[in-house]
């Protein structure tokens, strides 16, 4: 989907905050809190970059606007940081299963390290927008007290949402005076337990940050007796969250098709090798035969793929036969919220001296 | 749904307020891009802009873009209709007086700048000597002539954007640093716009009800872009008759007209001409009304302006 940069600004610690709006006539991306999207753009040499994955930090309630918080790390993000408002960006997605589900995650603990706050912020903003009763706790680890990303906004969300509390752990520097719920220590099981007042039961833990950070916290939580299924980590999986049935179908087609092509290529190579080895005057015929065979195989493979589509109208009086033997997946109770924009005009028109 | 967009471009604040369906909100980044592209093309402070390149090519034929041809054509019309008072060929004078970079970089009235050695004057015939070949896409300026489109550019781009926005919104207003255009109604009511007090910028001196036939309004003044050179205070409205900043009792002029570029041109020209001649010029125009404000904050209205004004 073609999006245009609405705003791009650099905040602390080489982080850029990117606001995107869909270009005119483009499809709007409806995502779930915690999901990510792939971004690509034309770089300064006019070349389309390969897509890179970034978590969406805005709330689904703010659609059509989507926001990303991105750390400038490599050449891709360096080029991205040079873009200006109005420039186009291609957004693919949404992807990911690192989703905050208000129905099942009644009590959620978000543990973030650095720029890992972005998918979690989407969930926190969403809960505030929808005035959800879910109990949310954020434990946010940052290097420096002055470089805590979205600090002002988190504080505001905390003030607005009585069900949300934020704790900050600063590793490198001291803590400014008058800061409640901020400690000068690395995030550990001890701190998380203290923040939760040792009430670890019935909570879903969302971990996002550098790989070693997530592994260490995850191990700590398991040692404290938190079951594995209640610990979610962001792994940027390419499987879209919904609907599962279509995903499985796509995967089956992709892998099945690839396997058939591999077989065909192997057969073809085998035949060429046999021609070389035998030096038979009729060997060329064999080669042609193998080529034809391969083409047939490809055709059949294509037929298999096209015939795999379910019939448009099932025959009358007969129960529709499922085209695939994939177990039925119960329909998810969580549906994407309808997009809403909160723009309000309060400015009085005024002609000023120019 | 009302949508408001505020951003900086063309060295000023741009505001767009529109009642627009949510699914059409995607037009806003495109509109923002028009302003940024326009600045890139017509800024005299950007050496690679089309305007800077054209200024460097004075005396030779310049391959101009259709947009440049159009804006130059309008500038020539404005020059002719105001009997030479609106004259964009004042760039050498502005630079000589110290307005040679973005106004934010000049430092305002408190920053004294050294005097320039060279003295420039405006020749009225010079601007009329510009040859525009629309079919061939070429502009030829007399040698040594350099122009600044600041007096018409903002109004022009506001008109341009309003044409685009009309397709998506039935009720909106656009402002580029005071050069504004209104379209439709304000939730069924007529649009009303505040006119800034030239001495106390945070207050409005009056309100104008925008008539349907004249949806554009522009204000020009000498109390905002002021700087000091060699101890002497200067402003950016150059009187081509004296080649110096306009020197009369007027502080600001506000003109309502049928489009923003023309309101912009008339406001600047009235400010240069002074009370009597300025009002005469506005009254001679069919679709234009205006108010001139002097240093005692006395207001001088054109014939039909009191019907629109509320003080």
Interface residues (C-beta under 8 A of the other chain):
Chain A: X4 X5 X6 X21 X22 X23 X24 X25 X26 X28 X64 X84 X85 X86 X339 X340 X341 X343 X344 X345 X346 X347 X348 X349 X350 X351 X352 X353 X354
Chain B: X1 X2 X3 X4 X6 X7 X12 X15 X17 X22 X23 X24 X25 X26 X27 X28 X29 X30 X32 X33 X36 X37 X154 X173 X175 X177 X178 X179 X180 X182 X191 X192 X193 X194 X195 X196 X198 X201 X204 X208 X217 X218 X219 X220 X221 X222 X223 X224 X225 X252 X254
